[in-house]
Amino acid sequence: MNAYVLGFAEIDQTKLMEVGGKGANLGELSRIDGLRVPPGFCVTTAAYRRIIGQTPEFGALLAELSQQSADDREKIGAISGRLRSVISEAAIPGAIRDEILRHLTKLGEANAYAVRSSATAEDLPSASFAGQQDTYLNIRGSDAVLRAIRQCWASLFTDRAVIYRMQNGFDHSEVYLAVVVQRMVFPQAAGILFTADPVSSNRKVLSIDAGFGLGEALVSGLVNADNYKVREGRIVDRKIAAKKLAIAPAAAGGTGAREIEPELQEVQTLTDGQILQLERIGRTIEGHFGCPQDIEWCLAEEEFFIVQSRPITTLFPIPEHDGGNRIYASLGHQQMMTDAIKPLGLSFFRLLSKKVPLYDAGGRLFFDLSHDLASPLGRQLIFKTWGKADPAMLNAIESLMERQEFRRSLARGRRYIRMGTEGMTWDLPVQALKVYLQNDTGVIDELVSQNELSLQKLRQAIVKRSGTALFPFILEDLEQFKKIMYDPRGMGVILVGLYAANWINKHMETWLGEKSAADTLAQSVPNNITSEMGLALLDVADVVRQYPAVMEYFQHASDERFFEELAPLEGGAAVQRALEGFLDQYGMRCPGEIDITRPRWSEKPTALIPAILSNIKNCAPNAASVKFEQGRLEAERKERDLVSRLEKLPGGKRKARKTRRMISLLRHFIGYREYPKYTFIQRYWIYKQALLQEAAKLVRNGLIREKEDVYYLAFDEFREAVRTNRLDYRVIAERKAQYQGYEKLTPPRVLTSEGENVAGAYRTGHLPPGALPGIPVSAGVIEGRARVVLKMADAVIENGDILVTVFTDPSWTPVFVSVKGLVTEVGGMMTHGAVIAREYGLPAVVGVDNATKFIRDGQRIRVNGTEGYVELL
């Protein structure tokens, strides 16, 4: 039989489901030698279960609540209110009441108590649930304590707690409430201690908030607090707040605000000695729990008491390392994919870059730049090469390099940049020069034919591989693919295209005062596989728009029977042919496509429906040809304009002749930059189909429950499961839960081995007041309605909208044909969104921090893609 009440001494982390997160942590704290924890007990979840079990109305109300969504605030409020009434009015059974009173008598009925809710889904490493249930302070007398316990039980169903559970995926029926009853301490000062800096996330910097009176005032934000930052026994920063109010116990019970004497308002709450003592206490608690902690403390009669400790759930994890000082740069910010990646996806991407070691943390991949930045030459190379790709990342790295002590302590070793160029040969500059001199697009035709032949051979060969033979075959093919991908001729084509763009932008600004001239000149270039994809979907829309029955079906189509249900409709066969033709060429693409586990359009064709319907609504028939021709003519007009103006300058004939050649090189070769990633994603799709066949066998053998479970295994683990026909399914369950936590995290551009999240700043002196700064990547200025879209599948676009999102990869290209401008949080000059925005002539600003939070959906904005900022109108 479960106990209804447990003293702190009887509690540890194994009792989580009996006493909740807060109760379990208090039990653990009570076991730490030398730590003062006010005594108390927990009314366990067994008591709560008995209360709701004896209340028939509770089950019906809970079932009704479970049918609601987090958006149904009015219904949630009504049902939750009835649930709270049912619980708070329920009589406490005699056995539970007697246990509570016995523990109260032992601690002293005359004492004041804090009565706090402690849910089983609370103070967990993955979700804090802080403040979601109620707390009652300075409760005196057994009747008042019993009443507060009932109110805590009822607070499991406050509106805020219900909605928080819904948003975090917790089932109401599986969350139970214990209640902590703890002897009150009446402190002279109290506050919160974070063993990792909550602002920078640095794990070596401890942050203390302190104020006079009870700590609840600080937690609730009612009063200002001093803040002290401490690092390894040294106070490195202090801010003394004007403390006008404190929360103090009231004589009749409860609490109330009181004014602080004027002479104390500007006084430091804690002495330096007390600050350092609190740091030692914090590190002791952190060591006990094994992770950074958010700790509530109070100071009474010159002694520190700890009243709570919980994990800090918002910190981004640190890559595993050997203890040296390191700097990590986010691969996701370069690849336009900052979402969490599943383990199979992480291991696959590593296979593509064996010579450039990648480190994972929080479901993302990072480069270790420490060795390069420790070297003066390496620093110069980083500053030169990374600045154009992502100025915000460069600014973050530069800010770290300005700290001399930090720079001197960087780990030294084999440099990443040198390793990253090992695949290159001296043939690259030779081939680039050859491409430059010959200016012949025939080289692109040869490269594309070579890749198509390689893919044909792969498709034929992979069907003959199964079981353990499949995995080494994939590894061998990847090596062959890397040789194709890094063919010096292909790399030479890309280098020449980029060189021409940079030459044009630099010289047109110098000679004519015109910025970003190459943006217009790069519109509607040939051989851009990604922009061609957007135009191809416009052609699909032209077929769909002819058949109302198909358009109606698209409103409710499902992936499971998509083509089966489409075929019998009027026009269904024609639409099916058009869609299948599109999918044959582009079906391997999807949002977040560098993660091999993401569902491809061929697997989930309904993902294309919003873009198709937007195209029908916003674009006239034959828009693909019209749009491409408009871009081509605009580029021609720009070329004539530039040449005409140049010819009027001193030395104009020579300047015009050189510029015409550079424009020719730009238009011939800049489009090919998109092709290598296209080929890489084609191969991913072929590998994935073969791997899922092996996953299906694991399902039939009972090792996994669904094919997609293998996404939570690394490549080598998957191979081992196939080889041995053995697998501990708990590994998959744990990783699924871990991945769900990672999805909620925002990865930093730059991260140190101390956990510090370093944000890069933009130079904002030239911007209008209130403008959001970013990176100008596609020239022009456009005003329109902001359409804030977090998932491509939710992109319902109206004519004239400006797309605002976190990042775009090639899969977003179909949306670009319907918008007038682009704003993203992540990106650089040569990332895919920037390239396609230039090709389609869309003004674009990328790298705008928190754009999707600062810009409201539907808000009118102005995008300045020439200067690099967004104005909120």
C-alpha positions in Angstrom: 0.0 0.0 0.0 1.4 3.5 -0.9 2.1 5.8 1.9 0.1 9.0 2.0 2.8 11.1 3.7 6.6 10.9 3.5 9.1 12.9 5.5 12.0 14.5 3.6 14.4 11.9 5.0 12.4 9.1 3.4 12.6 10.7 -0.1 15.0 10.5 -3.0 14.8 10.7 -6.8 13.4 7.2 -7.0 10.2 8.6 -5.3 9.5 11.0 -8.2 6.1 9.5 -9.0 5.1 9.6 -5.4 6.2 13.1 -4.4 6.6 15.0 -7.7 9.6 16.9 -8.9 9.8 19.5 -6.2 9.4 16.9 -3.4 12.0 14.5 -4.9 14.5 17.4 -5.2 13.9 18.5 -1.6 14.5 14.9 -0.4 17.8 14.8 -2.3 18.8 18.2 -1.0 18.2 17.0 2.6 20.8 14.3 2.0 23.6 16.7 1.2 26.1 17.0 4.1 26.4 20.6 5.4 23.3 21.9 3.6 20.5 23.5 5.6 17.1 22.6 4.3 14.0 23.6 6.4 12.3 20.3 7.6 9.1 19.1 6.1 7.1 16.3 4.5 5.2 15.5 1.3 1.6 14.5 0.9 2.1 11.9 -1.8 0.3 11.4 -5.1 -1.4 8.4 -3.5 -3.4 10.8 -1.5 -4.3 12.8 -4.6 -5.3 9.6 -6.4 -7.6 8.6 -3.6 -9.3 12.1 -3.6 -10.0 12.1 -7.3 -10.9 8.4 -7.2 -13.7 9.0 -4.7 -15.1 11.9 -6.8 -17.2 10.5 -9.7 -17.6 13.8 -11.6 -13.8 14.1 -11.9 -13.3 11.4 -14.6 -16.0 12.8 -16.9 -14.6 16.3 -16.6 -11.1 15.1 -17.3 -12.3 13.2 -20.4 -14.0 16.4 -21.6 -10.9 18.4 -21.0 -8.7 16.0 -23.0 -10.9 16.6 -26.1 -9.9 20.3 -26.2 -6.9 21.9 -28.0 -4.7 24.6 -26.4 -6.5 27.3 -28.5 -9.9 26.6 -27.0 -9.2 29.0 -24.1 -12.8 29.6 -23.2 -13.8 25.9 -23.0 -10.6 25.1 -21.1 -11.4 27.8 -18.6 -14.9 26.5 -17.9 -13.9 22.9 -17.6 -10.8 23.6 -15.5 -12.9 25.8 -13.1 -15.3 22.9 -12.5 -12.4 20.5 -11.9 -10.9 22.9 -9.3 -14.2 23.2 -7.5 -14.7 19.5 -7.4 -11.2 18.9 -5.9 -11.1 21.8 -3.4 -14.5 20.9 -2.0 -13.7 17.2 -1.6 -13.4 15.9 2.0 -10.0 14.6 3.0 -10.4 10.9 4.1 -9.6 10.2 7.8 -6.5 8.1 7.1 -4.9 10.8 5.0 -5.9 13.6 7.5 -4.5 11.6 10.4 -1.1 11.1 8.6 -0.8 14.8 7.8 -1.6 15.9 11.4 0.8 13.4 12.8 3.7 14.9 10.8 2.6 18.4 11.6 2.6 17.6 15.3 6.1 16.2 15.0 7.3 19.5 13.3 5.3 21.7 15.7 1.8 22.8 15.0 2.5 26.4 16.2 5.1 26.9 13.4 4.3 28.6 10.1 4.5 26.5 7.0 5.0 26.9 3.2 2.6 24.6 1.3 3.7 24.0 -2.3 2.4 22.0 -5.2 4.7 19.3 -6.5 3.5 17.7 -9.8 5.0 14.5 -11.3 5.7 16.6 -14.4 7.6 19.4 -12.7 11.2 20.4 -12.1 12.3 17.8 -14.6 15.5 18.0 -16.8 13.2 18.3 -19.9 10.5 20.6 -18.6 10.5 22.9 -15.5 6.7 23.6 -15.3 7.9 26.4 -13.0 5.0 28.4 -11.5 2.3 26.3 -13.1 0.7 25.2 -9.8 0.1 27.1 -6.6 2.2 27.9 -3.5 0.9 29.2 -0.1 3.2 30.9 2.4 3.1 31.5 6.2 0.2 29.1 6.8 -0.6 28.6 10.4 -2.7 26.0 12.1 -3.7 22.5 11.1 -7.0 23.5 9.5 -5.3 26.2 7.4 -2.6 23.7 6.3 -5.3 21.1 5.3 -7.2 23.8 3.3 -4.0 24.9 1.5 -3.3 21.2 0.6 -6.7 21.0 -1.1 -6.1 24.3 -2.9 -2.7 22.9 -4.2 -4.5 19.8 -5.5 -7.0 21.9 -7.3 -4.2 24.1 -8.8 -3.2 21.2 -11.0 -6.1 22.5 -13.2 -5.5 26.2 -13.3 -5.9 27.4 -16.9 -2.2 28.1 -17.2 -1.2 24.7 -16.0 -3.6 22.9 -18.3 -2.5 24.9 -21.4 1.2 24.4 -20.5 0.7 20.6 -20.4 -1.1 20.6 -23.7 1.7 22.7 -25.3 4.4 20.3 -23.9 2.6 17.1 -24.8 1.7 15.9 -21.3 -1.4 13.8 -20.8 -3.6 15.4 -18.0 -4.6 11.9 -16.8 -1.0 10.9 -16.3 0.1 13.9 -14.2 -0.4 13.7 -10.5 0.1 16.1 -7.7 1.9 15.8 -4.4 2.1 18.6 -1.9 5.2 19.8 0.0 4.6 21.1 3.5 7.8 22.8 4.8 8.6 24.8 7.9 8.8 28.5 7.0 12.0 30.4 7.3 11.5 34.2 7.7 14.6 35.5 6.0 16.4 38.9 6.1 17.2 38.2 2.4 16.4 35.6 -0.2 16.8 35.0 -3.9 17.6 32.7 -6.8 21.0 31.2 -7.7 21.7 29.9 -11.2 24.8 27.7 -11.4 25.0 28.6 -15.2 24.6 32.2 -16.3 21.0 32.4 -17.6 21.9 35.2 -20.0 25.1 33.8 -21.7 24.6 30.1 -20.7 28.2 30.0 -19.5 28.5 27.0 -17.2 31.4 28.5 -15.3 29.7 31.7 -14.4 27.2 31.5 -11.5 24.5 34.1 -11.3 22.8 35.2 -8.0 19.7 37.4 -7.7 19.2 38.7 -4.2 16.7 41.0 -2.4 15.4 41.7 1.1 12.5 39.6 2.5 10.9 36.5 1.0 12.2 35.2 -2.3 8.7 34.8 -3.8 8.8 38.6 -4.6 11.8 37.9 -6.9 10.4 34.8 -8.5 7.1 36.6 -9.4 9.0 39.7 -10.6 7.3 42.1 -8.1 10.6 43.7 -6.9 14.0 44.5 -8.3 17.0 42.4 -7.2 20.7 42.7 -7.0 22.6 40.6 -9.4 26.0 39.1 -8.8 28.1 37.1 -11.3 30.7 34.8 -9.8 33.4 32.8 -11.6 35.6 30.3 -9.8 35.7 32.1 -6.5 35.8 35.6 -8.0 33.0 38.2 -8.3 33.2 39.3 -11.9 30.2 41.6 -12.0 27.6 43.1 -9.6 24.6 45.3 -10.2 22.9 46.8 -7.1 19.2 47.5 -7.7 17.0 50.1 -6.0 15.0 47.9 -3.7 11.9 49.8 -2.6 9.7 46.8 -1.6 10.0 43.5 0.1 7.5 40.7 0.7 7.2 39.8 4.3 5.0 37.4 6.4 1.8 38.9 7.7 0.8 38.6 11.4 -2.5 36.9 10.5 -0.9 34.5 8.0 0.0 34.9 4.4 2.3 37.6 3.1 2.2 41.3 2.2 4.4 44.0 0.8 6.4 46.4 3.0 8.5 49.4 2.1 12.2 49.1 2.7 13.8 51.9 4.7 15.3 54.6 2.4 18.8 54.1 3.8 18.8 50.4 2.8 17.3 50.7 -0.7 20.7 51.1 -2.4 22.6 48.8 -0.1 24.1 45.6 -1.4 21.9 42.8 -0.2 24.7 40.2 0.5 28.3 40.8 1.6 31.0 39.6 -0.7 31.8 36.8 1.7 28.2 35.7 1.6 28.1 35.8 -2.2 31.2 33.5 -2.4 29.7 31.2 0.3 26.5 30.9 -1.8 28.7 30.1 -4.9 30.2 27.2 -3.0 26.8 26.0 -1.9 25.5 26.2 -5.5 28.4 24.2 -6.9 27.9 21.5 -4.2 24.2 21.2 -5.2 25.1 21.1 -8.9 27.7 18.4 -8.3 25.1 16.3 -6.4 22.5 16.5 -9.2 25.0 16.3 -12.0 23.6 19.2 -14.1 23.2 23.1 -13.8 20.6 24.1 -11.2 18.1 26.8 -10.5 18.2 27.2 -6.7 16.0 29.1 -4.3 17.8 30.2 -1.1 17.1 32.4 1.9 19.4 33.9 4.5 18.1 33.9 8.1 20.2 34.7 11.2 23.3 34.8 9.0 22.8 31.2 7.8 21.8 30.1 4.3 18.8 27.8 3.9 17.9 26.0 0.6 14.2 25.7 -0.1 14.3 24.4 -3.7 16.5 23.3 -6.5 15.6 22.3 -10.1 17.4 21.6 -13.3 17.9 24.6 -15.7 16.0 23.3 -18.8 16.8 26.1 -21.3 20.5 25.6 -21.7 21.8 24.4 -25.0 24.0 21.2 -24.5 27.8 21.4 -25.0 29.6 19.0 -27.4 31.7 16.4 -25.7 35.4 17.5 -25.5 38.6 16.8 -23.7 38.4 19.7 -21.3 40.3 22.3 -23.4 38.9 25.7 -24.2 37.0 25.4 -27.5 34.9 27.4 -30.0 32.1 25.7 -31.9 30.4 27.1 -35.0 27.0 25.9 -36.1 26.9 23.8 -39.3 23.1 24.3 -39.3 23.4 28.1 -39.8 25.5 27.5 -42.9 23.3 24.7 -44.3 20.0 26.6 -43.6 18.7 23.9 -41.3 18.8 24.8 -37.6 16.1 22.3 -36.6 17.1 19.3 -34.5 18.3 16.3 -36.6 17.6 12.7 -35.6 20.6 10.3 -34.8 20.6 8.6 -38.2 20.6 12.0 -39.9 23.5 13.2 -37.8 25.6 10.1 -38.4 24.9 10.2 -42.2 26.0 13.8 -42.5 29.2 12.9 -40.6 29.8 10.2 -43.2 29.9 12.9 -45.9 32.6 14.9 -44.0 35.0 12.5 -42.4 38.0 14.8 -43.0 36.2 17.6 -41.3 35.2 16.3 -37.9 31.8 17.4 -36.7 30.5 17.5 -33.2 26.9 17.1 -32.1 25.0 18.7 -29.3 21.3 19.2 -28.9 20.6 17.4 -32.1 22.8 19.8 -34.2 26.2 19.6 -35.7 29.1 22.0 -35.0 32.6 22.7 -36.4 35.4 23.0 -33.8 37.3 26.1 -34.9 39.5 26.3 -31.8 42.8 25.2 -33.5 42.4 27.6 -36.4 41.5 30.6 -34.1 44.5 29.8 -31.9 46.8 30.5 -34.9 47.2 34.1 -36.3 47.1 32.7 -39.9 44.1 30.5 -39.1 42.3 33.6 -37.7 42.9 35.6 -40.8 41.5 32.7 -43.0 38.4 32.4 -40.8 37.8 36.2 -40.8 38.2 36.3 -44.6 36.2 33.3 -45.6 33.4 33.3 -43.0 32.6 37.0 -43.0 30.8 36.9 -46.4 28.8 33.8 -45.6 27.4 34.9 -42.2 28.6 38.3 -40.8 26.7 37.7 -37.5 28.7 34.5 -36.9 32.0 36.3 -37.8 31.1 39.1 -35.4 30.5 36.6 -32.6 33.9 35.0 -33.3 35.6 38.4 -33.4 34.1 39.3 -30.1 35.6 36.2 -28.5 39.0 36.9 -30.1 39.0 40.3 -28.5 39.3 38.6 -25.1 43.0 38.0 -24.8 42.8 35.6 -21.9 40.2 33.5 -23.8 42.3 33.5 -27.0 45.5 32.4 -25.2 43.7 29.5 -23.6 42.3 28.0 -26.9 43.1 24.4 -27.5 45.7 23.8 -30.2 45.9 21.0 -32.7 45.2 20.1 -36.3 43.5 22.9 -38.1 40.0 22.5 -39.5 40.6 24.7 -42.6 43.6 22.7 -43.7 41.7 19.5 -43.1 38.7 20.9 -45.0 40.9 21.4 -48.1 42.6 18.0 -48.1 40.1 16.8 -50.8 41.1 19.6 -53.0 44.1 19.3 -55.5 46.2 21.7 -57.4 43.9 20.8 -60.3 41.3 23.1 -58.9 42.9 26.5 -59.8 43.9 25.0 -63.2 40.3 23.9 -63.9 38.9 27.2 -62.7 41.3 29.1 -65.0 40.2 26.8 -67.8 36.5 27.5 -67.2 37.3 31.3 -67.0 39.2 31.4 -70.2 36.9 29.1 -72.3 33.6 30.5 -70.9 31.8 27.4 -72.3 28.7 26.0 -70.6 29.5 22.6 -72.2 31.4 21.8 -69.0 28.1 21.9 -67.0 26.4 19.6 -69.5 29.3 17.1 -69.0 29.1 17.3 -65.2 25.4 16.8 -65.2 25.6 13.8 -67.5 28.4 12.3 -65.3 26.2 12.6 -62.3 23.1 11.2 -64.0 25.1 8.2 -65.2 26.4 7.7 -61.6 22.9 7.8 -60.2 21.6 5.3 -62.8 24.4 2.9 -61.9 23.6 3.4 -58.1 19.9 2.6 -58.6 20.7 -0.6 -60.6 23.3 -1.8 -58.1 21.6 -1.0 -54.8 18.5 -3.2 -55.5 20.9 -6.2 -55.4 22.2 -5.3 -51.9 20.3 -6.2 -48.8 20.9 -7.1 -45.2 24.5 -6.6 -44.0 25.7 -6.1 -47.5 23.8 -2.9 -47.9 25.7 -0.9 -45.3 29.3 -1.3 -46.7 27.9 -0.7 -50.2 26.5 2.7 -49.1 29.8 3.6 -47.5 31.7 2.7 -50.7 29.2 4.6 -52.9 29.6 7.7 -50.6 33.3 7.7 -51.3 32.7 7.6 -55.1 30.0 10.3 -54.7 32.5 12.6 -52.9 34.9 12.4 -55.9 32.0 13.4 -58.2 30.8 16.2 -55.9 34.3 17.7 -55.4 35.3 17.2 -59.1 37.8 20.1 -59.7 35.9 21.1 -62.8 32.6 21.5 -60.9 34.3 23.4 -58.1 36.0 25.5 -60.8 32.6 26.4 -62.3 31.3 27.5 -58.9 34.4 29.6 -58.2 34.3 31.3 -61.5 30.6 32.2 -61.0 31.2 33.6 -57.5 34.3 35.5 -58.7 32.3 37.1 -61.5 29.5 38.1 -59.0 32.0 39.6 -56.6 33.9 41.4 -59.4 30.7 43.0 -60.8 29.5 44.1 -57.4 32.9 45.6 -56.4 33.6 47.4 -59.7 30.1 48.7 -60.4 30.0 50.2 -56.9 33.5 51.8 -57.4 32.9 53.0 -61.0 29.2 53.8 -61.0 28.2 54.0 -57.3 25.7 51.1 -57.8 25.4 48.5 -55.1 24.7 44.8 -55.7 24.4 45.1 -59.5 25.0 41.3 -59.8 21.7 40.6 -58.1 19.7 41.9 -61.1 22.2 40.4 -63.6 21.7 36.9 -62.1 18.0 36.8 -62.7 16.7 33.9 -64.8 20.2 32.3 -65.4 20.3 28.9 -67.0 21.3 25.7 -65.1 19.9 26.7 -61.7 18.2 23.4 -60.7 16.5 25.0 -57.6 14.9 28.0 -59.3 13.8 25.7 -62.2 12.0 23.6 -59.5 9.9 26.6 -58.5 8.9 27.3 -62.1 8.1 23.6 -62.6 5.6 23.6 -59.8 4.0 26.6 -61.5 3.4 24.4 -64.5 1.9 21.8 -62.2 -0.5 24.5 -60.9 -1.5 25.3 -64.5 -2.7 21.7 -64.9 -4.5 21.6 -61.5 -6.3 24.9 -62.0 -8.3 23.4 -64.9 -10.1 20.9 -62.6 -12.3 22.1 -59.8 -12.8 18.6 -58.4 -9.1 18.2 -58.0 -8.8 21.6 -56.2 -11.6 20.6 -53.9 -9.9 17.2 -53.2 -6.7 19.0 -52.4 -8.4 20.7 -49.4 -8.7 17.4 -47.5 -6.2 15.0 -49.3 -4.2 12.5 -47.2 -0.8 11.1 -48.1 -1.8 7.5 -47.4 -4.1 7.2 -50.4 -3.2 10.4 -52.3 -2.9 9.2 -55.9 -5.4 6.4 -55.4 -8.1 8.9 -54.5 -6.9 11.4 -57.0 -7.1 9.1 -60.1 -10.9 8.7 -60.4 -11.6 12.5 -60.3 -12.3 14.6 -63.3 -8.8 15.7 -64.4 -7.2 13.3 -61.8 -5.2 11.4 -64.4 -3.7 14.6 -65.9 -2.8 16.0 -62.5 -1.3 12.7 -61.5 0.9 12.7 -64.6 2.0 16.3 -63.9 2.7 15.6 -60.2 4.5 12.4 -60.8 6.7 14.1 -63.5 7.5 16.8 -60.9 8.3 14.2 -58.2 10.4 12.1 -60.5 12.8 15.1 -60.7 12.3 16.8 -57.4 10.5 14.3 -55.1 13.6 13.7 -53.0 13.5 17.2 -51.7 11.8 18.4 -48.5 12.2 21.0 -45.8 15.3 20.2 -43.7 16.5 17.9 -46.4 20.1 17.5 -45.0 18.5 15.2 -42.4 18.0 11.9 -44.3 15.1 11.0 -41.9 12.9 13.9 -43.0 9.8 12.9 -45.1 10.5 13.6 -48.8 7.8 15.0 -51.1 7.6 11.6 -52.7 6.6 10.2 -49.3 4.4 13.1 -48.4 3.1 14.8 -51.6 0.4 16.7 -49.7 3.3 19.0 -48.5 3.2 20.6 -52.0 -0.5 21.4 -51.9 -0.3 24.8 -50.2 2.3 26.0 -52.7 0.3 24.7 -55.7 -2.9 26.4 -54.4 -1.0 29.7 -53.7 0.4 29.5 -57.2 -3.1 29.1 -58.7 -4.4 32.0 -56.6 -1.5 34.4 -57.1 -0.2 33.7 -60.5 -1.8 33.8 -64.0 -1.6 30.7 -66.3 1.8 30.2 -68.0 3.4 32.2 -65.2 6.6 30.0 -65.3 7.5 31.1 -68.8 6.5 34.7 -68.2 8.4 34.9 -65.0 11.5 33.5 -66.5 11.4 35.7 -69.5 10.7 38.8 -67.4 13.8 38.0 -65.3 15.9 37.4 -68.4 14.8 40.7 -70.0 15.4 42.6 -66.7 19.0 41.2 -66.6 19.5 42.3 -70.3 18.2 45.8 -69.5 20.5 46.0 -66.5 23.5 44.9 -68.7 22.7 47.5 -71.4 22.3 50.2 -68.7 25.6 49.4 -67.0 27.6 49.2 -70.3 26.1 52.4 -71.5 27.1 54.3 -68.4 30.5 52.7 -68.3 31.3 53.8 -71.8 30.9 57.4 -70.8 33.6 57.1 -68.2 37.4 57.6 -68.7 38.7 54.3 -70.1 35.0 53.4 -70.6 35.5 51.1 -73.6 37.9 48.9 -71.6 35.7 48.9 -68.6 32.6 48.1 -70.6 34.4 45.2 -72.4 35.6 43.7 -69.2 32.2 44.1 -67.6 30.4 42.4 -70.5 32.8 39.4 -70.1 32.1 39.2 -66.4 28.4 39.3 -66.9 28.7 36.5 -69.4 30.7 34.4 -66.9 28.1 35.2 -64.2 25.1 34.2 -66.3 26.8 31.1 -67.6 28.1 29.7 -64.3 26.4 31.1 -61.2 23.4 28.8 -61.5 25.4 25.7 -61.2 26.2 26.5 -57.5 22.8 24.8 -56.6 23.5 21.6 -58.4 26.0 19.8 -56.0 23.4 19.8 -53.2 20.7 18.6 -55.5 22.9 15.6 -56.4 23.7 14.9 -52.8 19.9 14.9 -51.9 19.2 12.6 -54.9 21.6 10.0 -53.4 20.1 10.5 -49.9 16.7 9.4 -51.3 18.1 6.3 -53.0 19.9 5.3 -49.7 16.8 6.0 -47.6 14.5 3.8 -49.7 17.0 0.9 -49.4 17.4 1.5 -45.6 13.7 1.6 -45.0 13.4 -1.9 -46.6 15.8 -3.1 -44.0 13.8 -1.3 -41.3 10.7 -3.1 -42.5 12.4 -6.4 -41.8 13.3 -5.3 -38.3 9.6 -4.6 -37.8 8.6 -8.0 -39.0 11.3 -9.6 -36.7 9.8 -7.7 -33.7 12.9 -5.6 -33.0 11.2 -2.3 -33.6 7.5 -1.1 -33.7 7.6 1.0 -36.9 10.1 1.5 -39.7 10.8 5.1 -38.6 12.2 3.9 -35.3 15.5 3.3 -37.1 15.9 7.1 -37.4 16.9 7.1 -33.7 19.8 4.8 -34.4 23.2 5.9 -35.7 24.3 4.3 -39.0 26.6 1.8 -37.3 24.0 0.9 -34.7 21.4 0.3 -37.5 24.0 -2.0 -39.3 24.6 -3.9 -36.0 20.9 -4.4 -35.4 20.6 -5.9 -38.9 23.7 -8.1 -38.4 22.8 -9.5 -35.0 18.9 -9.2 -35.1 19.2 -7.8 -31.6 18.3 -4.3 -30.3 17.4 -2.8 -26.9 14.3 -0.8 -27.7 14.8 1.3 -24.6 17.5 3.1 -26.5 15.0 4.2 -29.1 12.4 5.3 -26.5 15.1 7.4 -24.7 16.3 9.0 -27.8 12.7 9.9 -28.9 12.2 11.7 -25.6 15.6 13.4 -25.9 14.8 14.5 -29.5 11.5 16.1 -28.4 13.5 18.1 -25.9 16.1 19.1 -28.5 13.3 20.3 -30.9 12.4 23.1 -28.4 16.0 24.5 -28.2 17.3 27.3 -30.3 20.9 26.5 -31.4 23.5 29.2 -31.1 25.6 30.4 -34.1 28.7 30.2 -31.9 29.1 28.1 -28.7 32.1 27.8 -26.4 33.1 24.7 -24.4 32.0 26.6 -21.3 28.5 26.7 -22.8 28.5 30.4 -23.6 26.2 31.3 -26.4 27.9 34.1 -28.3 25.6 36.3 -30.3 27.0 38.4 -33.1 26.0 42.1 -33.3 25.4 44.1 -36.5 26.7 47.6 -37.2 23.5 49.6 -37.0 24.6 53.2 -37.2 23.2 53.7 -40.8 19.8 52.2 -40.0 16.5 54.0 -39.5 15.3 54.1 -35.8 13.7 50.8 -34.8 14.8 48.9 -37.9 15.8 45.3 -37.6 19.3 44.8 -38.9 20.4 41.8 -41.1 22.4 40.9 -44.1 21.5 42.4 -47.5 21.5 39.5 -50.0 19.2 40.6 -52.8 18.9 44.2 -53.8 15.8 46.3 -53.9 13.2 47.7 -51.5 9.7 46.3 -51.1 6.7 47.1 -48.8 4.0 44.6 -48.1 2.2 42.4 -45.6 4.5 40.1 -43.5 3.5 36.4 -43.8 5.2 34.8 -40.8 5.6 31.1 -41.6 7.4 28.5 -39.5 6.6 25.5 -41.7 6.4 25.4 -45.4 3.3 23.3 -45.2 1.6 26.3 -43.5 2.6 28.8 -46.2 -0.8 30.2 -47.3 0.4 33.1 -49.4 -1.5 36.1 -50.8 -0.3 38.2 -53.7 2.1 40.8 -52.4 3.1 39.0 -49.2 6.6 39.1 -47.8 7.8 35.7 -46.5 9.2 35.9 -42.9 10.6 32.6 -41.6 13.5 31.1 -39.6 15.4 29.7 -42.6 14.8 28.5 -46.1 16.4 25.6 -47.9 15.8 24.6 -51.6 12.5 23.0 -50.7 11.0 26.5 -50.0 11.6 27.6 -53.6 8.0 26.9 -54.7 6.9 29.5 -52.2 9.2 32.1 -53.6 7.3 32.4 -56.9 4.3 33.8 -55.0 6.0 36.3 -52.6 7.4 39.8 -53.2 10.3 39.7 -50.6 12.1 37.5 -48.1 13.2 37.9 -44.5 14.9 35.0 -42.6 16.5 34.6 -39.2 19.4 32.5 -40.6 21.4 32.9 -43.7 24.2 34.5 -45.6 25.1 35.9 -49.1 25.5 32.5 -50.8 22.9 30.4 -48.9 20.1 28.9 -51.0 17.4 31.5 -50.1 19.7 34.3 -51.0 20.6 32.7 -54.4 17.0 32.1 -55.4 15.8 35.5 -54.1 18.3 37.1 -56.5 17.3 34.8 -59.4 13.6 35.7 -58.9 14.4 39.4 -58.3 13.0 39.4 -54.7 14.4 42.0 -52.2 15.8 39.9 -49.3 17.4 40.4 -45.9 18.6 37.4 -44.0 20.2 36.8 -40.6 17.6 39.0 -38.9 17.7 37.8 -35.3 14.3 36.8 -33.9 12.5 38.1 -37.0 9.6 35.6 -36.5 9.1 37.0 -33.0 9.5 40.7 -33.6 7.5 40.8 -36.8 3.8 39.9 -36.4 1.9 37.9 -39.0 -0.1 40.4 -41.1 2.0 43.4 -40.1 3.1 45.8 -42.9 6.9 45.9 -43.3 9.5 47.4 -45.6 12.4 45.2 -46.7 15.6 47.0 -47.8 17.6 44.3 -49.5 20.2 46.7 -50.7 21.2 48.1 -47.2 20.2 45.1 -45.1 17.3 46.0 -42.7 13.6 45.6 -42.1 11.3 48.4 -41.0 8.0 47.7 -39.1 5.4 50.1 -40.6 
